[in-house]
Amino acid sequence: MIYFDNSATTKPYPEVLQSYMTVAEKYFGNPSSIHAIGAEAERLLSQSRSVTAQLLRVKPTEIIFTSGGTEGNNLAIKGTAIKHRSRGRHVITTGIEHASVSAAFKQLEMLGFEVTYLSVGKEGIVSVEELKRSLRDDTILVSVMHVNNEMGAIQPIEEIGRLLQQYPKAVFHVDYVQGIGKVPLDFKKAHIDLCTMSGHKFHSVKGTGILYVREGVAIDPILSGGQQEKYYRSGTENLPGIVAMTKALRMTLEKQEETRQKLHRMKEELVSFFSIVPRAAINTPKASAPHILNVSFLGLKPEVLVHALEERGIYVSTKSACSSKAKELSHVLLEMGLGQKAAESAIRISFSNQNTMEEIEQFKVIIQTTISKLYEVTR
Ligand SMILES: Cc1ncc(COP(=O)(O)O)c(C=O)c1O
């Protein structure tokens, strides 16, 4: 099997699964319980928070454990809008966000907020000038993703953060789900207020995530109840998941540079290969994250190609995993102006550090024969 769908999800590290099992079995107490078993669980939770904060170079009080990217994005966006609605009702995002951001903004629209959607150019990048023109006195939130999940385009987060320093009313949220472990981001230097991460994208178990909430930034909770996670996120903490994710984060960040170089080599190899394959069009911009490559095979239906590759043991995807079953064309490709034809035939290939150059070589041979056959039958 060759698994090239790592932007959809990654395989957990064996050590991470081991940690999960150990904590689930031995430290099953509720961190909120006042007896010794609860206190032991609470100690582990607090240790995980400190290690996570250290790894992300922030304070432990700035870490909120969540169930993943969707929850983190919803909490950041709706939590900010609800908290600061009396300050203003204008919010800004981009036209290429993941559904967990764009759908949250759609809900805000229904609640009477005015949303500005920033456009992207051919390289998939927003213009800081356009953002500057869109900012108003009543803008309370700007949400821009770091690495785009379909294309790999990287947004100018630091530049945006610097600009927003002049607009203290506007909270700055970044969806860092695809970037973490592959494209470094200094939260402090970029003046980020809220930052979403998801464990299963960096070899942790599913149902784990982090929302960074900068000290001094206030949001309202979405889940109300027992007031865990500093009131922001009620519900008994997923301690085995949190400990496992902390381990995955440490392992991921420890080898970040080595991973980045390896991913870059694999991607470059495929870019050179596809650039001479007839009717293949590379959609991913040159300056992009090292683990995502989006390619169109003009005239071929992506789902047909995905299944044909699957028969040969290769797993890639059409667009983002959560919307890949939907029939509409990729909004990201269309927003980038790559055209209907490219959008109708695009697949996403995404790597992790568990892939190898040998897999790339095998993939080249298999995809070449697969597309030749498919073109023959569709002639
Ligand atoms: C950019 C981006 N944001 C958010 C999410 C949602 O994360 P989760 O699957 O953890 O809810 C994803 C998942 O594909 C993503 O790629």
PDBQT file of the ligand as one rigid body, heavy atoms in Angstrom, charges set to zero:
ROOT
HETATM    1  C1  LIG A 401      -7.176  23.347   6.852  1.00  0.00    +0.000 C 
HETATM    2  C2  LIG A 401      -8.058  22.474   7.671  1.00  0.00    +0.000 A 
HETATM    3  N1  LIG A 401      -8.750  23.010   8.693  1.00  0.00    +0.000 NA
HETATM    4  C3  LIG A 401      -9.546  22.265   9.480  1.00  0.00    +0.000 A 
HETATM    5  C4  LIG A 401      -9.716  20.917   9.260  1.00  0.00    +0.000 A 
HETATM    6  C5  LIG A 401     -10.620  20.120  10.157  1.00  0.00    +0.000 C 
HETATM    7  O1  LIG A 401      -9.892  19.368  11.048  1.00  0.00    +0.000 OA
HETATM    8  P1  LIG A 401     -10.542  18.095  11.803  1.00  0.00    +0.000 P 
HETATM    9  O2  LIG A 401     -10.620  16.999  10.790  1.00  0.00    +0.000 OA
HETATM   10  O3  LIG A 401      -9.585  17.791  12.902  1.00  0.00    +0.000 OA
HETATM   11  O4  LIG A 401     -11.878  18.507  12.302  1.00  0.00    +0.000 OA
HETATM   12  C6  LIG A 401      -9.012  20.309   8.204  1.00  0.00    +0.000 A 
HETATM   13  C7  LIG A 401      -9.186  18.867   7.917  1.00  0.00    +0.000 C 
HETATM   14  O5  LIG A 401      -9.067  18.434   6.788  1.00  0.00    +0.000 OA
HETATM   15  C8  LIG A 401      -8.162  21.103   7.396  1.00  0.00    +0.000 A 
HETATM   16  O6  LIG A 401      -7.467  20.582   6.396  1.00  0.00    +0.000 OA
ENDROOT
TORSDOF 0
